[in-house]
Structures are given as C-alpha cells and as structure tokens.
C-alpha cells in the first residue's frame, strides 16, 4: 500500500510517535475497563465522583441525572489522566 511513498527518518519518527500515542491511549482505556469489572468498583467510582467539585456542581443543576452528567463531562471515553483533568479527582483504582 505504501510501497510508492518514500518517507525520511523524520516522517517515520512522526508516524511512530502517533502510533505510540494511540496505542498508549487504547491501553489506558482498556485498563480502566478492567478496573471497572472488579467487584465493588461501582461504589468506589461513585464515591470518587461524589468527591469531585465538578460533579457536584453539575449534579446541582435542575434536571441533572447521573447519566446526563457522565455524558456531558465525557467520562465514558476518557483515560486516567483525562478523568483527573475533567473531575479534578484521581482515578480511584
């Protein structure tokens, strides 16, 4: 597929860096999913979210449900560092 393209060392390094970043993100998301499969994980995650000031401010708005807040904050497709940036609380596992 890419036989006709000639990529110098800088291009290869750039493509390799992107591939590493994508693989690291996927590995981190998979680890988060494995963490959530542990027994008692829902309670641990709920207590961490309740400690978050961002979560509390979003839940205090009228008509807010946990599902809508999770969707609004984008917590379903995030990484551990993304969880901390969004909620201002460390990933609890």
MDAnalysis code that builds the backbone (N, CA, C; Angstrom):
import MDAnalysis as mda
import numpy as np

u = mda.Universe.empty(279, n_residues=93, atom_resindex=np.repeat(np.arange(93), 3), trajectory=True)
u.add_TopologyAttr("name", ["N", "CA", "C"] * 93)
u.add_TopologyAttr("resid", np.arange(1, 94))
u.add_TopologyAttr("resname", ["UNK", "UNK", "UNK", "UNK", "UNK", "UNK", "UNK", "UNK", "UNK", "UNK", "UNK", "UNK", "UNK", "UNK", "UNK", "UNK", "UNK", "UNK", "UNK", "UNK", "UNK", "UNK", "UNK", "UNK", "UNK", "UNK", "UNK", "UNK", "UNK", "UNK", "UNK", "UNK", "UNK", "UNK", "UNK", "UNK", "UNK", "UNK", "UNK", "UNK", "UNK", "UNK", "UNK", "UNK", "UNK", "UNK", "UNK", "UNK", "UNK", "UNK", "UNK", "UNK", "UNK", "UNK", "UNK", "UNK", "UNK", "UNK", "UNK", "UNK", "UNK", "UNK", "UNK", "UNK", "UNK", "UNK", "UNK", "UNK", "UNK", "UNK", "UNK", "UNK", "UNK", "UNK", "UNK", "UNK", "UNK", "UNK", "UNK", "UNK", "UNK", "UNK", "UNK", "UNK", "UNK", "UNK", "UNK", "UNK", "UNK", "UNK", "UNK", "UNK", "UNK"])
u.atoms.positions = np.array([
    [0.818, -1.185, 0.000],
    [0.000, 0.000, 0.000],
    [0.869, 1.258, 0.000],
    [1.888, 1.283, 0.834],
    [2.758, 2.454, 0.926],
    [4.098, 2.232, 0.244],
    [4.181, 1.291, -0.676],
    [5.450, 0.995, -1.325],
    [5.928, 2.148, -2.198],
    [5.018, 2.916, -2.758],
    [5.393, 4.001, -3.657],
    [5.779, 5.274, -2.917],
    [5.550, 5.338, -1.614],
    [5.875, 6.529, -0.851],
    [7.236, 6.380, -0.213],
    [8.001, 7.435, -0.284],
    [9.309, 7.440, 0.358],
    [9.228, 8.370, 1.561],
    [9.459, 7.822, 2.735],
    [9.369, 8.593, 3.966],
    [10.763, 8.667, 4.576],
    [11.193, 9.867, 4.904],
    [12.511, 10.017, 5.517],
    [12.423, 9.662, 7.001],
    [13.536, 9.774, 7.676],
    [13.582, 9.355, 9.078],
    [12.669, 10.200, 9.952],
    [12.510, 11.485, 9.625],
    [11.646, 12.348, 10.434],
    [10.177, 11.942, 10.283],
    [9.777, 11.588, 9.077],
    [8.411, 11.123, 8.848],
    [8.132, 9.823, 9.570],
    [9.115, 8.920, 9.520],
    [8.961, 7.645, 10.225],
    [8.862, 7.863, 11.732],
    [9.659, 8.795, 12.230],
    [9.611, 9.115, 13.653],
    [8.264, 9.722, 14.034],
    [7.737, 10.591, 13.186],
    [6.439, 11.211, 13.433],
    [5.316, 10.168, 13.426],
    [5.309, 9.307, 12.433],
    [4.299, 8.243, 12.354],
    [4.431, 7.295, 13.538],
    [5.652, 6.971, 13.907],
    [5.870, 6.113, 15.070],
    [5.380, 6.746, 16.356],
    [5.577, 8.054, 16.488],
    [5.098, 8.768, 17.673],
    [3.585, 8.763, 17.762],
    [2.923, 8.973, 16.620],
    [1.458, 8.905, 16.606],
    [0.968, 7.519, 16.966],
    [1.607, 6.499, 16.407],
    [1.205, 5.115, 16.691],
    [1.393, 4.799, 18.170],
    [2.478, 5.276, 18.759],
    [2.716, 5.054, 20.186],
    [1.639, 5.717, 21.026],
    [1.278, 6.955, 20.686],
    [0.271, 7.693, 21.447],
    [-1.091, 7.005, 21.365],
    [-1.457, 6.536, 20.180],
    [-2.734, 5.829, 20.007],
    [-2.727, 4.531, 20.807],
    [-1.636, 3.789, 20.737],
    [-1.551, 2.523, 21.480],
    [-1.593, 2.768, 22.985],
    [-0.932, 3.821, 23.457],
    [-0.933, 4.131, 24.892],
    [-2.340, 4.493, 25.368],
    [-3.057, 5.280, 24.583],
    [-4.424, 5.661, 24.935],
    [-5.338, 4.445, 24.982],
    [-5.216, 3.571, 23.994],
    [-6.044, 2.358, 23.974],
    [-5.726, 1.457, 25.166],
    [-4.448, 1.333, 25.504],
    [-4.051, 0.506, 26.641],
    [-4.606, 1.079, 27.942],
    [-4.582, 2.394, 28.066],
    [-5.100, 3.056, 29.262],
    [-6.612, 2.880, 29.386],
    [-7.336, 3.017, 28.283],
    [-8.785, 2.829, 28.311],
    [-9.133, 1.377, 28.642],
    [-8.381, 0.429, 28.108],
    [-8.635, -0.976, 28.424],
    [-8.375, -1.268, 29.891],
    [-7.340, -0.645, 30.469],
    [-7.069, -0.830, 31.895],
    [-8.204, -0.261, 32.737],
    [-8.760, 0.874, 32.327],
    [-9.888, 1.448, 33.061],
    [-11.092, 0.508, 33.006],
    [-11.338, -0.087, 31.854],
    [-12.461, -1.038, 31.742],
    [-12.238, -2.248, 32.639],
    [-10.988, -2.741, 32.684],
    [-10.696, -3.875, 33.575],
    [-10.873, -3.483, 35.038],
    [-10.496, -2.257, 35.388],
    [-10.686, -1.775, 36.760],
    [-12.171, -1.774, 37.129],
    [-13.012, -1.372, 36.183],
    [-14.447, -1.290, 36.460],
    [-15.123, -2.650, 36.521],
    [-14.447, -3.708, 36.092],
    [-15.009, -5.056, 36.181],
    [-14.777, -5.683, 37.553],
    [-13.956, -5.077, 38.387],
    [-13.676, -5.618, 39.716],
    [-14.919, -5.521, 40.589],
    [-15.053, -6.443, 41.555],
    [-16.185, -6.339, 42.470],
    [-16.081, -5.076, 43.333],
    [-17.196, -4.395, 43.485],
    [-17.238, -3.171, 44.288],
    [-16.749, -1.944, 43.548],
    [-16.463, -2.066, 42.265],
    [-15.907, -0.948, 41.508],
    [-16.897, 0.198, 41.363],
    [-18.174, -0.123, 41.247],
    [-19.176, 0.924, 41.060],
    [-19.241, 1.822, 42.288],
    [-19.181, 1.231, 43.465],
    [-19.233, 2.022, 44.693],
    [-17.984, 2.895, 44.836],
    [-16.823, 2.346, 44.476],
    [-15.578, 3.108, 44.572],
    [-15.614, 4.298, 43.611],
    [-16.058, 4.043, 42.394],
    [-16.141, 5.110, 41.401],
    [-17.180, 6.156, 41.813],
    [-18.309, 5.715, 42.352],
    [-19.352, 6.649, 42.791],
    [-18.841, 7.555, 43.906],
    [-18.092, 6.996, 44.849],
    [-17.570, 7.828, 45.936],
    [-16.530, 8.820, 45.422],
    [-15.733, 8.411, 44.424],
    [-14.756, 9.337, 43.842],
    [-15.463, 10.464, 43.100],
    [-16.521, 10.134, 42.373],
    [-17.253, 11.169, 41.644],
    [-17.973, 12.118, 42.598],
    [-18.504, 11.591, 43.687],
    [-19.182, 12.452, 44.661],
    [-18.211, 13.424, 45.320],
    [-16.927, 13.068, 45.377],
    [-15.923, 13.960, 45.956],
    [-15.472, 15.037, 44.972],
    [-15.863, 14.908, 43.726],
    [-15.429, 15.843, 42.694],
    [-16.263, 17.124, 42.728],
    [-15.606, 18.278, 42.776],
    [-16.365, 19.540, 42.756],
    [-17.079, 19.763, 41.425],
    [-16.511, 19.280, 40.346],
    [-17.142, 19.430, 39.028],
    [-18.430, 18.606, 38.985],
    [-18.355, 17.383, 39.492],
    [-19.532, 16.507, 39.533],
    [-20.628, 17.137, 40.385],
    [-20.253, 17.653, 41.546],
    [-21.238, 18.249, 42.448],
    [-21.916, 19.461, 41.812],
    [-21.147, 20.288, 41.127],
    [-21.757, 21.475, 40.510],
    [-22.681, 21.082, 39.365],
    [-22.320, 20.061, 38.593],
    [-23.193, 19.619, 37.501],
    [-24.454, 18.944, 38.039],
    [-24.330, 18.173, 39.116],
    [-25.491, 17.478, 39.682],
    [-26.450, 18.454, 40.368],
    [-25.955, 19.619, 40.796],
    [-26.827, 20.579, 41.467],
    [-27.718, 21.336, 40.480],
    [-27.436, 21.221, 39.204],
    [-28.264, 21.903, 38.202],
    [-29.609, 21.194, 38.078],
    [-30.679, 21.942, 37.832],
    [-32.006, 21.327, 37.754],
    [-32.102, 20.358, 36.567],
    [-32.706, 19.210, 36.832],
    [-32.922, 18.203, 35.799],
    [-31.719, 17.328, 35.509],
    [-30.658, 17.470, 36.278],
    [-29.453, 16.677, 36.033],
    [-29.619, 15.270, 36.590],
    [-29.226, 14.293, 35.809],
    [-29.194, 12.903, 36.248],
    [-27.755, 12.418, 36.138],
    [-27.393, 11.369, 36.862],
    [-26.021, 10.862, 36.738],
    [-25.648, 10.516, 35.292],
    [-26.599, 9.938, 34.564],
    [-26.316, 9.568, 33.182],
    [-26.034, 10.796, 32.323],
    [-26.828, 11.856, 32.518],
    [-26.630, 13.061, 31.707],
    [-25.320, 13.758, 32.065],
    [-24.942, 13.714, 33.337],
    [-23.691, 14.358, 33.746],
    [-22.495, 13.577, 33.208],
    [-22.564, 12.252, 33.258],
    [-21.481, 11.434, 32.707],
    [-21.325, 11.718, 31.220],
    [-22.443, 11.828, 30.519],
    [-22.390, 12.113, 29.085],
    [-21.863, 13.521, 28.825],
    [-22.319, 14.500, 29.608],
    [-21.893, 15.886, 29.405],
    [-20.402, 16.059, 29.667],
    [-19.898, 15.410, 30.719],
    [-18.486, 15.537, 31.056],
    [-17.592, 14.695, 30.154],
    [-18.177, 13.739, 29.434],
    [-17.384, 12.893, 28.541],
    [-16.579, 11.838, 29.274],
    [-17.148, 11.276, 30.325],
    [-16.414, 10.308, 31.140],
    [-16.417, 8.894, 30.570],
    [-17.238, 8.630, 29.561],
    [-17.295, 7.262, 29.023],
    [-16.085, 6.925, 28.171],
    [-15.531, 7.885, 27.486],
    [-14.404, 7.628, 26.586],
    [-13.210, 8.469, 26.976],
    [-12.724, 8.264, 28.163],
    [-11.586, 9.041, 28.625],
    [-10.509, 8.113, 29.164],
    [-9.383, 8.675, 29.485],
    [-8.278, 7.922, 30.077],
    [-8.157, 8.325, 31.550],
    [-7.188, 7.715, 32.222],
    [-6.995, 8.056, 33.632],
    [-6.598, 9.518, 33.807],
    [-5.708, 9.987, 32.975],
    [-5.313, 11.401, 33.077],
    [-6.462, 12.310, 32.660],
    [-7.259, 11.878, 31.693],
    [-8.432, 12.646, 31.289],
    [-9.468, 12.704, 32.389],
    [-9.623, 11.614, 33.135],
    [-10.549, 11.580, 34.267],
    [-10.137, 12.628, 35.296],
    [-8.839, 12.717, 35.560],
    [-8.357, 13.695, 36.537],
    [-8.553, 15.123, 36.034],
    [-8.303, 15.360, 34.752],
    [-8.487, 16.704, 34.199],
    [-9.945, 17.128, 34.249],
    [-10.852, 16.194, 33.979],
    [-12.272, 16.522, 33.930],
    [-12.850, 16.709, 35.325],
    [-12.573, 15.754, 36.220],
    [-13.228, 15.753, 37.524],
    [-12.412, 16.384, 38.643],
    [-11.132, 16.649, 38.397],
    [-10.211, 17.181, 39.413],
    [-9.992, 16.188, 40.562],
    [-10.224, 14.887, 40.277],
    [-10.024, 13.824, 41.263],
    [-9.226, 12.715, 40.579],
    [-8.300, 12.098, 41.292],
    [-7.514, 10.984, 40.746],
    [-8.404, 9.799, 40.415],
    [-7.984, 8.984, 39.440],
    [-8.670, 7.725, 39.135],
    [-8.546, 6.846, 40.370],
    [-9.653, 6.352, 40.929],
    [-9.616, 5.719, 42.254],
    [-9.038, 4.311, 42.304],
    [-8.557, 3.773, 41.200],
    [-8.070, 2.381, 41.240],
    [-6.579, 2.322, 41.107],
])
